[in-house]
Amino acid sequence: MIESDGLARTDELEASIRVVEDFPQPGVKYRDMTGILEDPDQSEQMFAGLVAKATAFSGDAIVCIESRGFLLGSVVAQHISVPLILARKAGKLAFPTYSSGSYELEYGKDSLEIQKNSALHSAQKVILLDDVIASGGTALACCKLLSENFGIPRQSILVLTFIELAYLDGAEVIRTNGYNFETIVSLKA
């Protein structure tokens, strides 16, 4: 059971985030959170922080981004008792979808889709949950997909991440475009 006063031990969590050099391509420093998932106490702290921020926003649904976002989103959605909506890479969902169209990543291009029959509508507050925000491209593309196709106002969307790579300014990109942003661990370098 996740119980917390809303304050995760961020210094301990930050120390447990592994850095993998040159993955998935040369020059990229990949931030690996699997060590936290393997440690029940740290995992509980991470989820307690996410649940506290999600609760404070009073979201009506969680949209999570493939694939590590699925791990986080399923636990948080269960704890705050809201629907879980999947944002997947193109061609992975069975029903007709809305697409984000192609967007830029730090090291390439991608696109996301959400099923048209998802339990989303314009009167909701939505939490977009993923593990890491870097330059903000993926989160921004998904936010726009939600606003443009489901009519969800920008101010009614919270981008919530476990890790923010603050030196890449993704949070600023999100906020500049009118969306809310929260994180648990903010890495300066």
Backbone bond lengths (Angstrom), bond angles and torsions (degrees), N, CA, C in turn:
res aa  C-N    CA-C-N  psi(-1)  N-CA   C-N-CA  omega(-1)  CA-C   N-CA-C  phi
1 M - - - 1.455 - - 1.520 108.36 -
2 I 1.323 116.52 128.34 1.450 121.11 179.24 1.516 108.99 -83.01
3 E 1.318 115.07 117.60 1.452 120.71 176.96 1.517 107.56 -132.46
4 S 1.299 115.40 134.85 1.457 118.48 -177.91 1.510 109.63 -162.73
5 D 1.311 114.67 157.98 1.453 119.81 172.15 1.521 109.22 -85.61
6 G 1.359 115.64 8.14 1.455 120.84 178.82 1.512 113.00 94.21
7 L 1.327 117.62 -1.43 1.453 120.41 -178.02 1.527 110.14 -111.79
8 A 1.314 116.44 102.99 1.454 120.65 175.24 1.523 108.35 -74.81
9 R 1.310 117.19 151.36 1.463 121.45 176.80 1.526 108.16 -79.11
10 T 1.328 115.48 81.06 1.468 120.56 -170.54 1.520 112.91 -64.39
11 D 1.327 119.16 -32.09 1.460 119.94 179.37 1.527 110.92 -64.60
12 E 1.328 117.24 -41.07 1.461 121.12 177.50 1.528 110.78 -67.42
13 L 1.323 116.28 -41.93 1.459 119.66 179.13 1.526 110.88 -63.95
14 E 1.321 116.13 -45.03 1.467 120.16 179.54 1.527 111.41 -58.75
15 A 1.324 117.01 -41.64 1.458 120.96 -179.67 1.527 112.07 -65.09
16 S 1.313 117.74 -22.48 1.466 121.45 -178.48 1.526 113.80 -92.32
17 I 1.307 117.49 -3.59 1.468 120.38 177.69 1.523 107.47 -80.21
18 R 1.326 115.06 119.45 1.463 120.66 -178.40 1.528 109.73 -83.64
19 V 1.331 115.16 146.41 1.456 121.32 174.94 1.522 107.86 -108.11
20 V 1.326 116.09 124.73 1.462 121.68 176.93 1.524 106.85 -112.24
21 E 1.319 115.76 112.34 1.465 121.48 -178.24 1.530 110.69 -71.72
22 D 1.328 115.24 144.00 1.464 123.17 173.05 1.532 113.44 58.83
23 F 1.328 116.71 38.64 1.458 121.20 175.21 1.516 108.86 -132.69
24 P 1.301 119.75 132.27 1.462 129.33 5.32 1.527 114.58 -84.32
25 Q 1.321 116.28 1.90 1.460 119.62 176.57 1.519 109.04 -150.65
26 P 1.322 118.07 163.71 1.460 120.67 -178.10 1.533 112.30 -55.86
27 G 1.331 114.89 137.89 1.460 121.24 178.16 1.515 114.80 93.10
28 V 1.325 118.00 -13.19 1.465 121.96 -179.23 1.527 109.26 -94.21
29 K 1.337 116.00 134.66 1.464 122.13 173.10 1.517 107.49 -102.40
30 Y 1.319 116.42 101.97 1.460 122.14 -178.49 1.524 109.90 -78.94
31 R 1.326 116.71 133.09 1.471 122.01 177.89 1.526 107.99 -99.13
32 D 1.330 115.27 115.73 1.464 122.60 -174.31 1.524 110.44 -105.09
33 M 1.336 115.50 119.45 1.463 120.86 -178.91 1.521 112.81 -99.74
34 T 1.341 118.69 7.03 1.466 119.63 -175.26 1.528 112.34 -63.86
35 G 1.324 118.11 -29.73 1.466 119.76 176.49 1.525 111.68 -61.40
36 I 1.315 116.66 -35.03 1.467 120.83 177.53 1.522 110.16 -69.17
37 L 1.332 116.21 -41.86 1.463 119.48 178.31 1.529 112.02 -64.40
38 E 1.327 116.95 -27.80 1.461 121.51 -179.42 1.524 112.60 -80.82
39 D 1.316 118.20 -12.33 1.458 123.01 -178.72 1.534 108.51 -109.00
40 P 1.333 117.90 108.70 1.475 119.81 -175.44 1.530 114.39 -55.24
41 D 1.329 118.39 -39.52 1.461 120.39 -178.98 1.526 110.78 -67.09
42 Q 1.322 117.20 -46.51 1.461 119.86 179.90 1.525 111.21 -68.89
43 S 1.304 116.35 -37.50 1.463 119.65 177.15 1.524 110.23 -60.54
44 E 1.322 116.17 -43.05 1.464 120.00 178.37 1.526 111.01 -63.00
45 Q 1.332 117.15 -39.60 1.461 120.68 178.00 1.529 111.38 -63.70
46 M 1.338 116.11 -43.04 1.466 120.32 178.82 1.530 110.05 -60.77
47 F 1.331 115.99 -49.71 1.463 119.71 -178.86 1.521 112.00 -66.01
48 A 1.336 117.88 -35.12 1.464 120.39 177.91 1.527 110.22 -61.30
49 G 1.314 116.59 -41.78 1.461 120.14 178.26 1.517 112.19 -65.06
50 L 1.331 116.80 -43.29 1.469 120.63 178.98 1.526 111.37 -65.30
51 V 1.325 116.33 -43.59 1.466 120.77 179.37 1.528 110.27 -62.41
52 A 1.330 117.53 -42.13 1.469 120.62 -179.64 1.532 110.97 -61.70
53 K 1.324 117.35 -43.93 1.470 120.58 -179.57 1.529 111.04 -69.78
54 A 1.324 116.81 -38.11 1.469 120.28 177.54 1.527 110.55 -65.75
55 T 1.310 116.94 -40.94 1.461 121.67 178.80 1.529 110.87 -63.95
56 A 1.315 116.36 -42.85 1.467 120.65 -179.63 1.526 111.43 -62.35
57 F 1.328 118.03 -32.34 1.467 121.49 179.71 1.533 111.66 -78.40
58 S 1.315 118.04 -20.22 1.472 123.41 -179.11 1.528 112.06 59.24
59 G 1.335 115.62 47.15 1.464 120.12 179.21 1.516 112.87 -70.13
60 D 1.337 114.54 152.91 1.466 121.66 178.77 1.522 112.36 -99.01
61 A 1.336 117.86 -13.37 1.462 122.69 -179.62 1.524 108.26 -159.16
62 I 1.323 115.10 155.09 1.460 121.28 173.38 1.515 108.19 -116.84
63 V 1.330 115.10 127.94 1.464 121.73 171.26 1.520 104.83 -106.63
64 C 1.337 115.99 125.15 1.464 118.39 -179.26 1.529 109.66 -118.31
65 I 1.333 114.64 146.73 1.454 122.11 -173.91 1.525 110.18 -98.35
66 E 1.324 114.74 134.87 1.466 122.62 179.25 1.513 110.30 -55.16
67 S 1.278 119.75 139.60 1.441 128.80 -9.03 1.522 112.49 -112.11
68 R 1.330 117.42 -30.54 1.464 118.00 179.35 1.524 111.73 -66.64
69 G 1.299 117.34 -25.95 1.458 120.06 174.74 1.519 112.08 -61.25
70 F 1.355 116.29 -29.27 1.464 119.96 177.59 1.533 110.46 -63.12
71 L 1.332 116.42 -41.14 1.467 120.48 179.90 1.521 110.80 -60.70
72 L 1.319 115.60 -47.45 1.462 120.50 -178.10 1.521 111.09 -70.97
73 G 1.317 115.91 -46.42 1.458 121.00 -175.60 1.506 114.38 -61.23
74 S 1.335 116.87 -39.42 1.464 119.10 -177.49 1.527 111.47 -63.81
75 V 1.321 117.29 -40.01 1.466 120.77 179.83 1.534 110.64 -70.35
76 V 1.320 116.74 -46.84 1.467 120.26 -177.47 1.532 110.40 -65.20
77 A 1.329 117.83 -43.85 1.470 120.88 179.33 1.526 111.47 -59.30
78 Q 1.324 116.15 -41.23 1.460 119.45 178.84 1.526 110.91 -63.41
79 H 1.329 117.16 -42.39 1.461 120.26 -176.43 1.521 113.65 -71.92
80 I 1.327 117.84 -27.69 1.470 118.09 178.23 1.532 111.30 -104.70
81 S 1.332 115.89 5.84 1.479 123.13 173.85 1.524 113.40 56.17
82 V 1.347 115.41 55.45 1.463 121.08 176.00 1.527 109.32 -130.07
83 P 1.340 117.36 160.43 1.462 120.19 177.72 1.527 112.05 -64.42
84 L 1.318 115.22 149.67 1.465 123.02 176.58 1.525 108.21 -110.34
85 I 1.323 116.16 121.96 1.468 122.96 -178.83 1.527 107.53 -113.21
86 L 1.334 116.73 134.48 1.460 121.08 -178.73 1.524 111.77 -95.32
87 A 1.333 115.92 132.50 1.472 122.84 170.32 1.521 105.00 -107.65
88 R 1.353 115.78 112.09 1.459 120.39 -172.62 1.517 111.38 -118.47
89 K 1.306 114.77 164.43 1.459 121.00 174.61 1.519 108.91 -66.92
90 A 1.314 116.30 156.42 1.468 122.73 -174.68 1.527 111.85 -53.80
91 G 1.346 114.75 136.77 1.455 121.80 174.53 1.511 115.64 82.43
92 K 1.317 119.50 7.41 1.468 122.19 -176.43 1.531 113.85 -100.16
93 L 1.329 118.05 -10.15 1.468 121.26 -178.68 1.524 110.22 -106.14
94 A 1.328 116.45 142.68 1.461 121.74 -172.76 1.529 114.23 -77.56
95 F 1.319 118.58 -35.49 1.458 121.80 -176.75 1.525 110.37 -89.56
96 P 1.334 118.14 165.74 1.471 120.19 176.43 1.525 110.44 -55.59
97 T 1.328 115.43 145.54 1.461 120.79 -173.23 1.521 112.73 -128.56
98 Y 1.323 114.21 162.00 1.459 122.57 163.17 1.519 105.35 -97.73
99 S 1.314 116.81 143.75 1.458 121.36 -179.49 1.520 111.06 -116.48
100 S 1.322 114.69 146.10 1.460 120.45 175.55 1.521 111.23 -74.61
101 G 1.330 116.51 -16.44 1.457 119.99 -169.71 1.517 108.35 75.25
102 S 1.280 117.60 175.23 1.457 122.57 -177.36 1.534 110.58 -72.19
103 Y 1.325 116.42 136.76 1.459 121.97 176.35 1.525 108.83 -136.33
104 E 1.326 115.18 159.90 1.465 122.14 -176.62 1.529 111.29 -85.44
105 L 1.319 114.86 136.59 1.457 122.97 170.33 1.523 108.26 -106.47
106 E 1.316 116.10 175.95 1.456 119.46 176.37 1.523 110.82 -62.15
107 Y 1.328 116.80 -27.60 1.462 121.20 -173.89 1.529 112.59 -138.87
108 G 1.339 117.14 38.90 1.455 120.17 177.41 1.518 112.26 152.53
109 K 1.328 115.48 -157.46 1.464 122.49 178.74 1.519 108.94 -129.57
110 D 1.336 115.48 157.55 1.459 121.22 178.33 1.519 108.45 -156.83
111 S 1.330 116.90 -179.79 1.464 122.55 172.58 1.519 108.32 -151.71
112 L 1.329 116.13 156.22 1.461 122.67 179.49 1.514 109.66 -125.42
113 E 1.330 115.61 154.34 1.461 121.45 176.37 1.521 110.20 -134.68
114 I 1.335 115.01 148.90 1.458 123.28 173.06 1.524 106.63 -130.70
115 Q 1.332 116.17 137.92 1.457 119.89 -179.73 1.521 111.50 -63.21
116 K 1.338 115.58 138.10 1.463 121.03 179.86 1.528 111.89 -63.06
117 N 1.329 117.23 -28.22 1.465 120.50 -177.96 1.530 112.78 -88.24
118 S 1.326 117.99 14.60 1.463 121.59 179.05 1.527 110.98 -65.22
119 A 1.324 115.33 153.09 1.465 122.21 -178.38 1.524 110.33 -78.49
120 L 1.335 116.33 65.25 1.457 122.85 179.98 1.514 109.67 -130.42
121 H 1.338 116.19 141.88 1.467 120.10 174.53 1.525 109.74 -153.37
122 S 1.293 115.91 167.71 1.467 122.69 -169.42 1.530 115.18 -65.32
123 A 1.312 118.50 -19.74 1.464 119.98 -178.64 1.528 112.86 -86.85
124 Q 1.317 117.14 -0.26 1.462 120.74 -176.63 1.522 113.67 -89.42
125 K 1.332 113.29 157.17 1.458 121.53 165.79 1.529 105.59 -102.42
126 V 1.342 116.04 129.63 1.460 120.68 -173.10 1.524 110.30 -120.85
127 I 1.326 114.79 137.05 1.458 121.87 174.50 1.520 107.62 -103.02
128 L 1.315 116.37 120.87 1.462 122.14 175.57 1.525 106.31 -97.02
129 L 1.331 116.85 115.04 1.460 121.48 -170.82 1.520 111.30 -116.01
130 D 1.332 115.63 130.06 1.457 122.26 175.19 1.521 108.64 -146.49
131 D 1.318 116.32 168.45 1.460 119.94 -176.65 1.520 112.94 -76.89
132 V 1.342 117.75 -43.69 1.463 121.73 -173.97 1.522 109.87 -135.41
133 I 1.322 116.06 141.10 1.460 120.07 166.99 1.520 106.84 -115.66
134 A 1.324 114.37 127.40 1.465 120.71 178.50 1.527 107.55 -109.16
135 S 1.326 117.93 -98.03 1.462 120.47 -179.38 1.528 112.50 -82.26
136 G 1.327 117.29 -10.23 1.461 121.57 176.13 1.517 114.86 92.08
137 G 1.338 118.56 -2.05 1.463 121.32 -175.95 1.515 114.42 -59.70
138 T 1.328 117.07 -47.05 1.462 120.84 -178.40 1.527 111.06 -65.89
139 A 1.318 116.34 -48.74 1.471 120.22 -179.29 1.518 111.32 -62.41
140 L 1.322 117.04 -43.25 1.468 120.13 -179.66 1.525 111.04 -63.94
141 A 1.325 117.43 -41.36 1.468 120.71 177.86 1.526 110.76 -61.27
142 C 1.326 116.99 -41.09 1.466 120.41 179.63 1.524 111.03 -70.50
143 C 1.325 117.62 -38.98 1.474 120.91 176.41 1.524 110.44 -59.54
144 K 1.316 116.93 -46.14 1.462 121.18 179.45 1.520 110.93 -63.27
145 L 1.330 117.27 -39.06 1.463 120.87 176.67 1.531 109.75 -58.83
146 L 1.322 116.95 -43.67 1.469 121.36 179.55 1.531 111.53 -66.24
147 S 1.306 117.25 -43.87 1.469 121.08 -179.08 1.525 111.92 -68.10
148 E 1.309 116.47 -47.71 1.462 121.02 -173.90 1.520 114.00 -75.92
149 N 1.328 118.49 -31.93 1.458 120.57 -174.97 1.525 114.67 -103.43
150 F 1.314 117.19 -27.51 1.468 120.44 179.43 1.525 111.97 -109.99
151 G 1.330 117.39 -3.71 1.457 121.66 176.73 1.517 114.75 72.69
152 I 1.310 117.40 20.79 1.465 120.35 -178.23 1.528 108.70 -80.97
153 P 1.326 118.05 120.49 1.465 120.83 -179.40 1.534 111.67 -59.41
154 R 1.310 114.96 146.56 1.466 120.32 -178.44 1.523 112.29 -55.53
155 Q 1.320 117.08 -42.72 1.466 120.28 -178.14 1.524 112.11 -68.86
156 S 1.336 117.38 -11.00 1.469 121.96 178.76 1.518 112.58 -97.05
157 I 1.340 116.97 11.64 1.456 121.82 178.57 1.524 109.27 -119.06
158 L 1.329 115.79 127.25 1.457 123.15 174.51 1.520 108.74 -110.22
159 V 1.323 117.68 123.14 1.461 121.79 170.30 1.523 105.75 -89.12
160 L 1.321 115.92 117.87 1.461 122.80 -178.14 1.520 108.25 -119.30
161 T 1.332 116.48 125.63 1.456 120.91 178.73 1.524 110.33 -130.07
162 F 1.303 114.78 158.38 1.451 119.76 172.87 1.529 109.70 -78.58
163 I 1.343 117.32 -45.71 1.463 121.72 -177.08 1.519 109.82 -120.75
164 E 1.318 116.27 131.79 1.465 122.54 171.34 1.518 107.74 -112.36
165 L 1.331 116.86 126.18 1.463 121.44 172.26 1.524 105.71 -89.58
166 A 1.328 115.91 84.90 1.467 122.71 -169.77 1.521 112.84 -58.75
167 Y 1.300 117.70 -30.96 1.468 121.67 -178.40 1.529 113.16 -69.77
168 L 1.339 117.83 -9.81 1.468 121.28 177.21 1.528 112.63 -100.49
169 D 1.342 117.59 -1.33 1.466 124.36 171.65 1.533 115.74 63.36
170 G 1.326 118.13 22.33 1.465 120.61 178.51 1.516 113.29 -61.97
171 A 1.324 117.10 -38.90 1.464 120.17 179.35 1.517 110.64 -63.14
172 E 1.316 116.65 -39.48 1.467 120.74 178.62 1.530 110.70 -64.60
173 V 1.327 116.68 -39.65 1.474 120.99 176.81 1.525 109.81 -60.25
174 I 1.321 116.49 -44.68 1.472 121.56 179.74 1.530 110.04 -61.83
175 R 1.315 117.07 -50.39 1.471 121.29 -177.83 1.533 111.72 -64.99
176 T 1.319 117.57 -41.35 1.463 121.97 179.60 1.524 111.62 -60.07
177 N 1.328 116.30 -30.06 1.462 121.05 178.92 1.525 113.01 -87.44
178 G 1.341 117.21 7.16 1.463 121.08 172.64 1.513 116.13 92.46
179 Y 1.336 117.94 8.62 1.464 121.69 179.69 1.522 109.80 -100.84
180 N 1.314 117.07 157.52 1.464 123.04 176.94 1.527 109.49 -84.56
181 F 1.326 116.28 153.95 1.464 120.36 179.20 1.518 110.64 -143.43
182 E 1.333 116.44 136.69 1.469 123.75 174.20 1.525 108.21 -142.56
183 T 1.327 115.77 150.82 1.461 121.31 177.05 1.523 109.65 -144.58
184 I 1.314 116.13 166.50 1.452 121.91 176.11 1.528 109.94 -96.97
185 V 1.332 116.83 -50.67 1.466 122.51 -178.68 1.516 109.33 -119.14
186 S 1.328 116.24 124.37 1.465 121.41 177.81 1.524 108.21 -110.47
187 L 1.332 116.19 114.41 1.462 121.64 -178.92 1.522 109.43 -95.02
188 K 1.314 115.79 125.34 1.471 121.05 -177.41 1.522 112.51 -84.64
189 A 1.321 118.13 -20.44 1.478 120.98 179.13 1.513 110.16 -152.36
